[in-house]
Amino acid sequence: MTDTRALDLSFTTLGGRTVFDRRRYRWPQTVGRLFHLDTSDPGWGRVIVQNAGASLHPRDHVRQRVVVRDGGRVDVVGQGAMQVNGVPGAEPAVERTELEADASSTLVYRPEPRILRAFARVEQHTHVELRGDAAVVLTDAVVVHPDVTTESFGSFRSRVTVASGGHPGVFDVQYASSMPCPGSGLRAFATVYLLCTDVVDEAGALDALVHRFDGRSGAYAASSVLPNGMGHAVRVAATGGDVLRDCVASVVGEVRCFARGARAA
């Protein structure tokens, strides 16, 4: 059977360094080398995933998978925001992503926000599989383009499921079929998930983090505990994409330290 994934990456460790053990991709995705930006900690790697078209269109169907094994630690990032184009009455674009992290491994997966153009419809389905004390930090973000009005807004659906050791633990769905908060000036929304069965949040550090975003900078944030001891979610709403990116980057930079496995590494 032909593998129809546009992206299929797997990482392991070799001599204390995180390395590829599988790197497959096809149009529209492309992947470069694995960077080790911190020479004092070669265990952390970073990969930039690029999309040749920098856009999604009605009826596009993109499948991808990222796996981290054997104590690997990797940051998989997108380059450039992804525009989602639309046509009235057209079928949605669909993205399906599988993320797997083995015991003692850490995966940070942070694609760039999806920018919704007029009449754009998009569905994102993400499944995360955790094993042992693995940790996954996942970002899920969408920005409504300034030209979109309440009349030309399409729809956005995001579904995240999380399992640990094969047992379902989290089912999180976000859906909008009309302009969210049209009178508030908020046009950018994100969730940062910290997925780990062994989370350290000493002295309410997560609450202190989200309290920095109280609207004065154009962003609001709130945190919640995920069911079944699977971690935390930080919800963010902002006035625009640039504000959202800065807020999400700050949250990601700190929440991954709450995972005991990531901190110990």
MIDOSE-1310 file (N, C-alpha, C; in nm, 2 decimals, decimal comma, always signed):
residues 265
mtdt	+0,08/-0,12/+0,00/+0,00/+0,00/+0,00/+0,09/+0,12/+0,00; +0,06/+0,22/-0,09/+0,14/+0,34/-0,10/+0,12/+0,43/+0,02; +0,23/+0,48/+0,08/+0,22/+0,57/+0,20/+0,18/+0,71/+0,14; +0,07/+0,77/+0,18/+0,02/+0,89/+0,13/+0,06/+1,01/+0,22
rald	+0,14/+0,99/+0,32/+0,18/+1,10/+0,41/+0,27/+1,20/+0,33; +0,24/+1,33/+0,36/+0,32/+1,43/+0,30/+0,44/+1,45/+0,39; +0,44/+1,40/+0,51/+0,55/+1,42/+0,60/+0,55/+1,30/+0,70; +0,67/+1,24/+0,71/+0,69/+1,12/+0,80/+0,83/+1,13/+0,86
lsft	+0,84/+1,18/+0,98/+0,97/+1,20/+1,05/+0,98/+1,11/+1,17; +1,10/+1,06/+1,20/+1,13/+0,99/+1,32/+1,26/+1,02/+1,37; +1,28/+1,04/+1,50/+1,40/+1,08/+1,56/+1,44/+0,98/+1,67; +1,57/+0,96/+1,69/+1,63/+0,88/+1,79/+1,75/+0,94/+1,85
tlgg	+1,83/+0,88/+1,93/+1,95/+0,93/+1,98/+2,07/+0,85/+1,94; +2,18/+0,92/+1,92/+2,31/+0,85/+1,88/+2,42/+0,93/+1,95; +2,49/+0,86/+2,04/+2,60/+0,93/+2,11/+2,55/+1,05/+2,19; +2,43/+1,05/+2,24/+2,38/+1,16/+2,32/+2,32/+1,27/+2,23
rtvf	+2,32/+1,26/+2,10/+2,26/+1,36/+2,01/+2,13/+1,30/+1,95; +2,04/+1,39/+1,94/+1,91/+1,36/+1,87/+1,94/+1,36/+1,72; +1,90/+1,25/+1,65/+1,93/+1,24/+1,50/+1,80/+1,19/+1,43; +1,80/+1,20/+1,30/+1,69/+1,14/+1,22/+1,71/+0,99/+1,22
drrr	+1,61/+0,91/+1,23/+1,62/+0,77/+1,18/+1,51/+0,75/+1,07; +1,43/+0,85/+1,04/+1,35/+0,84/+0,92/+1,31/+0,99/+0,88; +1,33/+1,01/+0,75/+1,30/+1,15/+0,70/+1,24/+1,13/+0,56; +1,11/+1,13/+0,56/+1,03/+1,12/+0,43/+0,94/+1,23/+0,42
yrwp	+0,93/+1,29/+0,30/+0,84/+1,40/+0,27/+0,81/+1,40/+0,12; +0,70/+1,46/+0,09/+0,67/+1,48/-0,05/+0,59/+1,61/-0,06; +0,57/+1,66/-0,19/+0,50/+1,79/-0,21/+0,37/+1,78/-0,13; +0,33/+1,89/-0,06/+0,39/+2,02/-0,06/+0,50/+2,04/+0,05
qtvg	+0,52/+1,94/+0,13/+0,61/+1,96/+0,24/+0,76/+1,94/+0,20; +0,85/+2,01/+0,27/+0,99/+1,98/+0,25/+1,06/+2,00/+0,38; +1,17/+1,93/+0,41/+1,24/+1,93/+0,53/+1,39/+1,94/+0,51; +1,45/+2,03/+0,58/+1,60/+2,04/+0,57/+1,67/+1,96/+0,68
rlfh	+1,79/+2,01/+0,71/+1,87/+1,93/+0,81/+1,82/+1,95/+0,95; +1,88/+1,87/+1,04/+1,85/+1,88/+1,18/+1,95/+1,97/+1,24; +1,91/+2,07/+1,31/+2,00/+2,17/+1,37/+2,02/+2,14/+1,52; +2,14/+2,16/+1,57/+2,17/+2,15/+1,71/+2,22/+2,29/+1,75
ldts	+2,13/+2,37/+1,79/+2,16/+2,52/+1,81/+2,23/+2,54/+1,94; +2,21/+2,46/+2,04/+2,28/+2,48/+2,17/+2,39/+2,38/+2,18; +2,51/+2,42/+2,15/+2,63/+2,33/+2,15/+2,65/+2,27/+2,29; +2,60/+2,34/+2,39/+2,62/+2,29/+2,53/+2,52/+2,18/+2,56
dpgw	+2,42/+2,16/+2,48/+2,32/+2,06/+2,50/+2,28/+2,00/+2,36; +2,37/+1,91/+2,31/+2,34/+1,85/+2,17/+2,22/+1,76/+2,17; +2,17/+1,73/+2,29/+2,05/+1,64/+2,30/+1,93/+1,70/+2,23; +1,92/+1,83/+2,23/+1,81/+1,90/+2,17/+1,84/+1,93/+2,02
grvi	+1,75/+1,89/+1,93/+1,76/+1,92/+1,79/+1,64/+2,01/+1,75; +1,65/+2,07/+1,63/+1,54/+2,15/+1,58/+1,54/+2,12/+1,43; +1,41/+2,11/+1,38/+1,38/+2,09/+1,24/+1,28/+2,19/+1,19; +1,30/+2,24/+1,07/+1,21/+2,34/+1,02/+1,14/+2,27/+0,90
vqna	+1,00/+2,27/+0,91/+0,92/+2,21/+0,80/+0,86/+2,32/+0,72; +0,89/+2,32/+0,59/+0,84/+2,42/+0,50/+0,73/+2,36/+0,41; +0,63/+2,44/+0,37/+0,53/+2,41/+0,28/+0,55/+2,48/+0,15; +0,57/+2,41/+0,04/+0,61/+2,48/-0,09/+0,51/+2,58/-0,13
gasl	+0,38/+2,55/-0,11/+0,27/+2,64/-0,16/+0,24/+2,74/-0,05; +0,28/+2,72/+0,07/+0,25/+2,82/+0,18/+0,10/+2,84/+0,19; +0,02/+2,74/+0,15/-0,13/+2,76/+0,16/-0,20/+2,63/+0,16; -0,33/+2,63/+0,20/-0,42/+2,52/+0,19/-0,54/+2,57/+0,11
hprd	-0,59/+2,47/+0,03/-0,71/+2,50/-0,05/-0,82/+2,40/-0,03; -0,94/+2,44/-0,07/-1,05/+2,35/-0,05/-1,02/+2,21/-0,11; -1,06/+2,11/-0,03/-1,04/+1,96/-0,06/-0,90/+1,92/-0,05; -0,80/+2,00/-0,01/-0,67/+1,95/+0,02/-0,68/+1,86/+0,14
hvrq	-0,59/+1,75/+0,14/-0,59/+1,65/+0,25/-0,44/+1,62/+0,28; -0,39/+1,67/+0,39/-0,25/+1,66/+0,42/-0,24/+1,57/+0,54; -0,16/+1,46/+0,53/-0,14/+1,37/+0,64/+0,01/+1,37/+0,68; +0,04/+1,37/+0,81/+0,18/+1,38/+0,85/+0,19/+1,30/+0,99
rvvv	+0,32/+1,26/+1,01/+0,35/+1,19/+1,13/+0,49/+1,23/+1,18; +0,50/+1,24/+1,32/+0,63/+1,27/+1,38/+0,64/+1,18/+1,50; +0,76/+1,11/+1,51/+0,78/+1,01/+1,61/+0,92/+1,04/+1,68; +0,92/+1,04/+1,81/+1,05/+1,06/+1,88/+1,07/+0,94/+1,97
rdgg	+1,19/+0,87/+1,96/+1,22/+0,75/+2,04/+1,35/+0,77/+2,12; +1,37/+0,67/+2,21/+1,50/+0,65/+2,27/+1,56/+0,78/+2,34; +1,47/+0,86/+2,40/+1,52/+0,97/+2,48/+1,55/+1,09/+2,39; +1,51/+1,09/+2,27/+1,53/+1,20/+2,18/+1,45/+1,33/+2,22
rvdv	+1,50/+1,44/+2,19/+1,44/+1,57/+2,22/+1,45/+1,66/+2,10; +1,33/+1,70/+2,05/+1,34/+1,77/+1,92/+1,22/+1,87/+1,92; +1,25/+1,98/+1,85/+1,16/+2,10/+1,83/+1,13/+2,10/+1,68; +1,01/+2,07/+1,64/+0,97/+2,07/+1,50/+0,88/+2,19/+1,48
vgqg	+0,93/+2,28/+1,40/+0,86/+2,41/+1,38/+0,83/+2,43/+1,23; +0,72/+2,51/+1,21/+0,68/+2,55/+1,07/+0,75/+2,68/+1,04; +0,77/+2,70/+0,91/+0,83/+2,83/+0,86/+0,72/+2,91/+0,78; +0,68/+3,02/+0,84/+0,58/+3,10/+0,78/+0,44/+3,06/+0,80
amqv	+0,35/+3,15/+0,82/+0,21/+3,12/+0,85/+0,15/+3,06/+0,72; +0,05/+2,97/+0,74/-0,01/+2,90/+0,63/-0,15/+2,97/+0,60; -0,16/+3,02/+0,48/-0,29/+3,07/+0,44/-0,39/+2,96/+0,40; -0,51/+2,98/+0,45/-0,62/+2,88/+0,41/-0,72/+2,96/+0,32
ngvp	-0,72/+2,92/+0,19/-0,81/+2,99/+0,10/-0,94/+2,92/+0,09; -1,04/+2,99/+0,05/-1,18/+2,94/+0,05/-1,26/+2,98/-0,07; -1,36/+2,91/-0,10/-1,46/+2,94/-0,20/-1,60/+2,91/-0,14; -1,70/+3,00/-0,16/-1,83/+2,97/-0,10/-1,88/+2,84/-0,13
gaep	-1,92/+2,76/-0,03/-1,98/+2,63/-0,05/-1,88/+2,52/-0,07; -1,75/+2,54/-0,08/-1,65/+2,44/-0,10/-1,63/+2,35/+0,02; -1,57/+2,23/-0,01/-1,54/+2,14/+0,10/-1,41/+2,19/+0,17; -1,40/+2,16/+0,30/-1,28/+2,21/+0,38/-1,15/+2,14/+0,34
aver	-1,04/+2,21/+0,37/-0,91/+2,15/+0,37/-0,90/+2,08/+0,50; -0,83/+1,96/+0,49/-0,81/+1,88/+0,61/-0,66/+1,85/+0,63; -0,62/+1,86/+0,76/-0,49/+1,82/+0,80/-0,50/+1,71/+0,91; -0,43/+1,60/+0,89/-0,43/+1,49/+0,99/-0,29/+1,47/+1,04
tele	-0,26/+1,48/+1,17/-0,13/+1,47/+1,22/-0,12/+1,37/+1,33; -0,02/+1,28/+1,33/+0,00/+1,18/+1,43/+0,13/+1,22/+1,50; +0,13/+1,23/+1,63/+0,25/+1,26/+1,71/+0,27/+1,14/+1,81; +0,40/+1,09/+1,81/+0,43/+0,98/+1,91/+0,56/+1,01/+1,98
adas	+0,56/+0,99/+2,11/+0,68/+1,01/+2,19/+0,69/+0,90/+2,29; +0,81/+0,83/+2,28/+0,84/+0,72/+2,37/+0,89/+0,77/+2,50; +0,90/+0,68/+2,60/+0,95/+0,71/+2,73/+1,08/+0,79/+2,73; +1,09/+0,89/+2,81/+1,20/+0,98/+2,83/+1,23/+1,07/+2,71
stlv	+1,14/+1,07/+2,62/+1,15/+1,16/+2,50/+1,07/+1,28/+2,51; +1,11/+1,39/+2,44/+1,03/+1,51/+2,44/+1,02/+1,56/+2,30; +0,89/+1,60/+2,26/+0,86/+1,65/+2,13/+0,79/+1,78/+2,14; +0,85/+1,89/+2,08/+0,78/+2,02/+2,08/+0,74/+2,03/+1,93
yrpe	+0,61/+2,04/+1,91/+0,55/+2,05/+1,77/+0,47/+2,18/+1,76; +0,53/+2,27/+1,68/+0,46/+2,40/+1,68/+0,45/+2,46/+1,53; +0,35/+2,41/+1,46/+0,33/+2,47/+1,33/+0,29/+2,61/+1,34; +0,31/+2,69/+1,23/+0,27/+2,83/+1,23/+0,12/+2,84/+1,23
pril	+0,06/+2,95/+1,27/-0,09/+2,97/+1,27/-0,14/+2,95/+1,13; -0,26/+2,90/+1,12/-0,34/+2,89/+0,99/-0,42/+3,03/+0,98; -0,40/+3,10/+0,87/-0,46/+3,22/+0,85/-0,58/+3,20/+0,76; -0,70/+3,23/+0,81/-0,83/+3,21/+0,74/-0,86/+3,32/+0,65
rafa	-0,86/+3,30/+0,52/-0,91/+3,40/+0,43/-1,06/+3,39/+0,41; -1,12/+3,47/+0,32/-1,26/+3,47/+0,31/-1,32/+3,33/+0,26; -1,42/+3,29/+0,33/-1,49/+3,16/+0,31/-1,40/+3,04/+0,33; -1,29/+3,05/+0,39/-1,20/+2,94/+0,42/-1,26/+2,84/+0,52
rveq	-1,25/+2,71/+0,49/-1,29/+2,61/+0,59/-1,18/+2,51/+0,60; -1,14/+2,48/+0,73/-1,03/+2,39/+0,75/-1,06/+2,31/+0,87; -1,02/+2,18/+0,87/-1,03/+2,09/+0,98/-0,89/+2,03/+1,01; -0,86/+2,03/+1,14/-0,73/+1,98/+1,19/-0,76/+1,86/+1,29
hthv	-0,70/+1,75/+1,26/-0,72/+1,63/+1,35/-0,58/+1,59/+1,39; -0,56/+1,60/+1,52/-0,42/+1,57/+1,58/-0,44/+1,46/+1,68; -0,36/+1,35/+1,67/-0,36/+1,24/+1,77/-0,22/+1,23/+1,83; -0,22/+1,23/+1,96/-0,09/+1,22/+2,03/-0,09/+1,09/+2,11
elrg	+0,02/+1,02/+2,10/+0,04/+0,90/+2,17/+0,16/+0,92/+2,26; +0,14/+0,91/+2,39/+0,25/+0,92/+2,49/+0,28/+0,78/+2,55; +0,41/+0,76/+2,57/+0,45/+0,63/+2,64/+0,54/+0,67/+2,76; +0,51/+0,61/+2,87/+0,59/+0,63/+2,99/+0,59/+0,78/+3,03
daav	+0,71/+0,83/+3,06/+0,72/+0,97/+3,10/+0,74/+1,07/+2,99; +0,71/+1,03/+2,87/+0,73/+1,12/+2,75/+0,65/+1,25/+2,77; +0,70/+1,36/+2,70/+0,63/+1,49/+2,70/+0,62/+1,54/+2,56; +0,50/+1,60/+2,54/+0,48/+1,66/+2,41/+0,42/+1,80/+2,43
vltd	+0,48/+1,90/+2,37/+0,42/+2,04/+2,37/+0,37/+2,06/+2,23; +0,24/+2,09/+2,22/+0,17/+2,11/+2,09/+0,11/+2,25/+2,09; +0,12/+2,32/+1,98/+0,05/+2,44/+1,96/-0,05/+2,43/+1,85; -0,16/+2,49/+1,86/-0,27/+2,49/+1,77/-0,33/+2,63/+1,76
avvv	-0,30/+2,70/+1,64/-0,33/+2,84/+1,63/-0,40/+2,87/+1,50; -0,49/+2,97/+1,51/-0,56/+3,02/+1,39/-0,58/+3,17/+1,40; -0,56/+3,24/+1,28/-0,58/+3,38/+1,28/-0,68/+3,41/+1,17; -0,77/+3,50/+1,20/-0,87/+3,55/+1,10/-0,81/+3,67/+1,02
hpdv	-0,80/+3,65/+0,89/-0,74/+3,76/+0,81/-0,82/+3,89/+0,83; -0,75/+4,01/+0,83/-0,82/+4,13/+0,85/-0,93/+4,16/+0,74; -0,92/+4,10/+0,62/-1,02/+4,13/+0,52/-1,15/+4,05/+0,54; -1,15/+3,95/+0,63/-1,26/+3,86/+0,65/-1,37/+3,93/+0,74
ttes	-1,49/+3,93/+0,70/-1,60/+3,99/+0,77/-1,69/+3,88/+0,83; -1,79/+3,92/+0,91/-1,88/+3,82/+0,96/-1,95/+3,75/+0,85; -1,97/+3,82/+0,74/-2,04/+3,75/+0,62/-1,96/+3,66/+0,55; -1,82/+3,68/+0,55/-1,74/+3,59/+0,46/-1,66/+3,49/+0,55
fgsf	-1,68/+3,49/+0,68/-1,61/+3,39/+0,76/-1,66/+3,25/+0,73; -1,57/+3,15/+0,71/-1,60/+3,02/+0,68/-1,62/+2,93/+0,81; -1,52/+2,84/+0,84/-1,53/+2,76/+0,96/-1,39/+2,71/+0,99; -1,38/+2,67/+1,12/-1,25/+2,62/+1,17/-1,29/+2,51/+1,27
rsrv	-1,23/+2,39/+1,25/-1,25/+2,29/+1,35/-1,12/+2,22/+1,38; -1,09/+2,21/+1,51/-0,97/+2,14/+1,56/-1,00/+2,04/+1,66; -0,95/+1,92/+1,64/-0,97/+1,81/+1,73/-0,84/+1,75/+1,77; -0,81/+1,74/+1,90/-0,69/+1,69/+1,96/-0,73/+1,57/+2,05
tvas	-0,67/+1,45/+2,02/-0,69/+1,34/+2,11/-0,56/+1,29/+2,16; -0,56/+1,25/+2,28/-0,43/+1,21/+2,35/-0,45/+1,08/+2,42; -0,36/+0,99/+2,40/-0,36/+0,86/+2,46/-0,23/+0,83/+2,53; -0,23/+0,76/+2,64/-0,11/+0,72/+2,71/-0,11/+0,57/+2,72
gghp	+0,00/+0,51/+2,67/+0,00/+0,36/+2,67/-0,11/+0,29/+2,60; -0,16/+0,36/+2,50/-0,28/+0,31/+2,42/-0,41/+0,33/+2,48; -0,42/+0,40/+2,60/-0,55/+0,42/+2,66/-0,59/+0,57/+2,64; -0,70/+0,60/+2,58/-0,75/+0,73/+2,56/-0,75/+0,81/+2,69
gvfd	-0,71/+0,94/+2,68/-0,71/+1,02/+2,80/-0,77/+1,16/+2,78; -0,76/+1,22/+2,66/-0,80/+1,35/+2,64/-0,87/+1,36/+2,50; -0,98/+1,43/+2,50/-1,05/+1,46/+2,37/-1,09/+1,60/+2,38; -1,03/+1,69/+2,29/-1,05/+1,83/+2,30/-1,08/+1,88/+2,16
vqya	-1,20/+1,95/+2,15/-1,25/+2,00/+2,02/-1,28/+2,15/+2,03; -1,23/+2,22/+1,93/-1,26/+2,36/+1,91/-1,33/+2,38/+1,77; -1,44/+2,46/+1,77/-1,51/+2,47/+1,64/-1,57/+2,61/+1,64; -1,56/+2,67/+1,52/-1,63/+2,80/+1,50/-1,68/+2,80/+1,36
ssmp	-1,81/+2,83/+1,34/-1,87/+2,84/+1,21/-1,92/+2,99/+1,19; -1,89/+3,08/+1,28/-1,92/+3,22/+1,27/-1,80/+3,29/+1,33; -1,79/+3,42/+1,30/-1,68/+3,50/+1,35/-1,67/+3,50/+1,50; -1,56/+3,45/+1,56/-1,56/+3,45/+1,71/-1,55/+3,59/+1,76
cpgs	-1,62/+3,62/+1,86/-1,62/+3,75/+1,93/-1,61/+3,87/+1,84; -1,70/+3,89/+1,75/-1,69/+3,99/+1,64/-1,67/+4,14/+1,70; -1,73/+4,16/+1,82/-1,72/+4,30/+1,87/-1,60/+4,32/+1,96; -1,52/+4,22/+1,99/-1,41/+4,23/+2,08/-1,28/+4,28/+2,02
glra	-1,27/+4,27/+1,89/-1,14/+4,30/+1,83/-1,04/+4,18/+1,83; -1,08/+4,07/+1,89/-1,00/+3,95/+1,90/-1,01/+3,87/+1,77; -0,90/+3,85/+1,70/-0,90/+3,78/+1,57/-0,80/+3,66/+1,56; -0,73/+3,63/+1,67/-0,63/+3,53/+1,67/-0,64/+3,45/+1,79
fatv	-0,64/+3,31/+1,78/-0,67/+3,22/+1,89/-0,57/+3,10/+1,88; -0,53/+3,06/+2,00/-0,44/+2,94/+2,00/-0,46/+2,87/+2,13; -0,41/+2,74/+2,13/-0,40/+2,66/+2,25/-0,26/+2,60/+2,25; -0,20/+2,61/+2,36/-0,07/+2,54/+2,38/-0,10/+2,43/+2,48
yllc	-0,07/+2,30/+2,43/-0,09/+2,19/+2,52/+0,04/+2,14/+2,57; +0,05/+2,12/+2,70/+0,16/+2,05/+2,76/+0,11/+1,91/+2,80; +0,15/+1,81/+2,73/+0,10/+1,67/+2,74/+0,20/+1,58/+2,80; +0,18/+1,54/+2,93/+0,28/+1,47/+3,00/+0,21/+1,41/+3,13
tdvv	+0,23/+1,29/+3,16/+0,16/+1,23/+3,28/+0,24/+1,26/+3,41; +0,35/+1,33/+3,39/+0,43/+1,37/+3,51/+0,47/+1,52/+3,50; +0,38/+1,61/+3,54/+0,40/+1,75/+3,52/+0,43/+1,81/+3,66; +0,54/+1,90/+3,65/+0,58/+1,97/+3,77/+0,54/+2,12/+3,76
deag	+0,44/+2,16/+3,84/+0,40/+2,30/+3,84/+0,42/+2,36/+3,98; +0,55/+2,39/+4,01/+0,58/+2,43/+4,14/+0,53/+2,57/+4,17; +0,46/+2,59/+4,28/+0,41/+2,71/+4,33/+0,32/+2,79/+4,23; +0,24/+2,71/+4,16/+0,15/+2,77/+4,06/+0,22/+2,85/+3,95
alda	+0,33/+2,80/+3,90/+0,41/+2,88/+3,80/+0,33/+2,90/+3,67; +0,24/+2,80/+3,64/+0,16/+2,82/+3,52/+0,06/+2,93/+3,53; +0,00/+2,94/+3,65/-0,10/+3,05/+3,67/-0,03/+3,19/+3,66; +0,09/+3,19/+3,72/+0,17/+3,32/+3,72/+0,21/+3,35/+3,57
lvhr	+0,23/+3,25/+3,49/+0,27/+3,28/+3,35/+0,15/+3,34/+3,28; +0,03/+3,28/+3,28/-0,08/+3,33/+3,21/-0,13/+3,46/+3,26; -0,11/+3,49/+3,38/-0,15/+3,62/+3,43/-0,08/+3,74/+3,37; +0,03/+3,71/+3,30/+0,10/+3,82/+3,23/+0,02/+3,87/+3,12
fdgr	-0,07/+3,79/+3,06/-0,14/+3,83/+2,95/-0,29/+3,86/+2,99; -0,30/+3,99/+3,03/-0,43/+4,03/+3,08/-0,50/+4,13/+2,99; -0,46/+4,13/+2,86/-0,53/+4,22/+2,77/-0,46/+4,35/+2,74; -0,37/+4,39/+2,83/-0,30/+4,52/+2,81/-0,21/+4,51/+2,69
sgay	-0,15/+4,40/+2,66/-0,07/+4,38/+2,54/-0,14/+4,34/+2,42; -0,27/+4,32/+2,43/-0,35/+4,28/+2,32/-0,38/+4,13/+2,32; -0,34/+4,06/+2,43/-0,36/+3,92/+2,44/-0,41/+3,88/+2,58; -0,50/+3,78/+2,58/-0,55/+3,72/+2,70/-0,52/+3,57/+2,71
aass	-0,50/+3,52/+2,83/-0,46/+3,37/+2,84/-0,52/+3,32/+2,96; -0,55/+3,19/+2,96/-0,61/+3,12/+3,07/-0,56/+2,97/+3,06; -0,54/+2,91/+3,18/-0,49/+2,77/+3,18/-0,59/+2,68/+3,24; -0,58/+2,55/+3,21/-0,67/+2,45/+3,26/-0,60/+2,32/+3,27
vlpn	-0,64/+2,24/+3,37/-0,58/+2,11/+3,38/-0,66/+2,01/+3,30; -0,58/+1,93/+3,22/-0,65/+1,83/+3,13/-0,69/+1,71/+3,21; -0,79/+1,64/+3,17/-0,84/+1,53/+3,24/-0,75/+1,41/+3,25; -0,77/+1,32/+3,34/-0,69/+1,20/+3,35/-0,54/+1,22/+3,37
gmgh	-0,51/+1,34/+3,44/-0,37/+1,36/+3,47/-0,28/+1,37/+3,35; -0,33/+1,42/+3,23/-0,26/+1,42/+3,11/-0,18/+1,55/+3,08; -0,19/+1,65/+3,17/-0,11/+1,77/+3,15/-0,20/+1,90/+3,17; -0,16/+2,00/+3,09/-0,23/+2,13/+3,10/-0,26/+2,18/+2,96
avrv	-0,35/+2,28/+2,95/-0,38/+2,35/+2,82/-0,38/+2,50/+2,86; -0,31/+2,58/+2,78/-0,32/+2,73/+2,79/-0,39/+2,78/+2,67; -0,50/+2,85/+2,69/-0,58/+2,91/+2,58/-0,54/+3,06/+2,57; -0,52/+3,10/+2,44/-0,48/+3,24/+2,42/-0,57/+3,30/+2,32
aatg	-0,61/+3,43/+2,34/-0,69/+3,50/+2,24/-0,62/+3,64/+2,23; -0,60/+3,69/+2,10/-0,52/+3,81/+2,08/-0,59/+3,89/+1,97; -0,54/+4,01/+1,96/-0,60/+4,10/+1,86/-0,54/+4,08/+1,72; -0,43/+4,01/+1,71/-0,37/+3,99/+1,58/-0,26/+3,88/+1,58
gdvl	-0,22/+3,84/+1,46/-0,12/+3,73/+1,45/+0,01/+3,76/+1,51; +0,06/+3,88/+1,50/+0,19/+3,91/+1,56/+0,19/+3,90/+1,71; +0,08/+3,95/+1,77/+0,07/+3,95/+1,91/+0,05/+3,80/+1,96; -0,03/+3,73/+1,88/-0,05/+3,59/+1,92/+0,09/+3,51/+1,91
rdcv	+0,17/+3,53/+1,81/+0,29/+3,46/+1,80/+0,38/+3,48/+1,92; +0,39/+3,61/+1,96/+0,48/+3,65/+2,07/+0,43/+3,58/+2,20; +0,30/+3,58/+2,22/+0,24/+3,52/+2,34/+0,27/+3,37/+2,34; +0,24/+3,30/+2,23/+0,26/+3,16/+2,22/+0,40/+3,12/+2,24
asvv	+0,49/+3,20/+2,17/+0,64/+3,17/+2,19/+0,68/+3,17/+2,34; +0,63/+3,27/+2,41/+0,66/+3,29/+2,55/+0,61/+3,17/+2,63; +0,48/+3,13/+2,60/+0,42/+3,02/+2,67/+0,50/+2,89/+2,65; +0,53/+2,86/+2,52/+0,60/+2,74/+2,48/+0,74/+2,74/+2,55
gevr	+0,81/+2,85/+2,55/+0,94/+2,86/+2,61/+0,94/+2,82/+2,76; +0,83/+2,84/+2,83/+0,83/+2,81/+2,97/+0,75/+2,68/+3,01; +0,65/+2,64/+2,93/+0,57/+2,53/+2,98/+0,65/+2,40/+2,96; +0,74/+2,39/+2,87/+0,81/+2,26/+2,85/+0,90/+2,23/+2,97
cfar	+0,93/+2,34/+3,04/+1,01/+2,31/+3,17/+0,93/+2,25/+3,28; +0,79/+2,25/+3,26/+0,71/+2,19/+3,36/+0,70/+2,04/+3,35; +0,75/+1,99/+3,24/+0,75/+1,84/+3,22/+0,88/+1,79/+3,28; +0,86/+1,69/+3,38/+0,98/+1,65/+3,45/+1,08/+1,59/+3,36
gara	+1,04/+1,52/+3,26/+1,14/+1,46/+3,17/+1,23/+1,56/+3,10; +1,16/+1,67/+3,05/+1,23/+1,78/+2,98/+1,32/+1,85/+3,08; +1,28/+1,87/+3,20/+1,36/+1,95/+3,30/+1,48/+1,87/+3,34; +1,46/+1,74/+3,36/+1,57/+1,65/+3,40/+1,68/+1,65/+3,29
a	+1,63/+1,66/+3,16/+1,73/+1,66/+3,05/+1,81/+1,79/+3,04
